[in-house]
Amino acid sequence: MATESRPASPFESLVAIVASAAAAVGATLALFHSFLEGLVPPIEGAQLSIGMVSFGTMVVLLALSLLIRKRLSSTRQRWLAVLALALLAAAFWAFFTYRDVVRTYVFAYPAELPVSQQTRYICGELHAMGEKRSQGMSIAEAVKMFGGPQLVVGRELLWEESAQQAMTGRLERWYMFLSMLLTTALFVVAIAVWRALPGKAHAAPAKKPSPGAPSPPTEGQP
């Protein structure tokens, strides 16, 4: 005879959700330290920013766990799966959009040196004269022709310093938004998959006696 799956206890559910939140934060940090390392903007304290965002996101996810750690109906499980797919789609959109911004406004200098010997810089929107001066060249080539990053920024030869500061803030906000979105998406996907596993979210339904069948004997009845 097939045995019925034991429903998860409230403690087991809470432990699984806490573990999912911690794993989502750890996975996001690992992504930005591996193949997404090129998307980390060259900003002092960038890793501190993502650390704070990841910690704040984990606190929010643990607060949300109070709502989703209880047993979910089939309808709510489907909505959770839809939310997971929507968050994944939003994460992909944010990734490609942010990647294009990084490719446009972050340059490696000097361009002729190996990657390990290059330094990454952020440029601002080119002003009118900067567009003329850099016509037909990459940003790194134009910066080298005019004496290097310090001289270009100090004399505002290609872009204004305020434009560079504005772009730095924009990149940092995108970076924090993407890390939070990735963490949330990973967490919701993990919970949706966990809730879909058999025997985790639902107890086996009780069998109803058929009409006319004798009722089971009560305690003390022969």
Protein Blocks (a to p, Z undefined) as FASTA:
>chain_A
ZZddddddfklmmmmmmmmmmmmmmmmmmmmmmmmmmmpccbehklmmmmmmmmmmmmmm
mmmmmmmmpccdfklmmmmmmmmmmmmmmmmmmmmmmmmmmmmmgccddfkbcfklpccd
ddddddfklmmmmgoiafklmmmmnopjklmmmnommbcfklmmmmmmmmmmmmmmmmmm
mmmmmmmmmmmmmmmpghklpccddddddehiacdddehiZZ
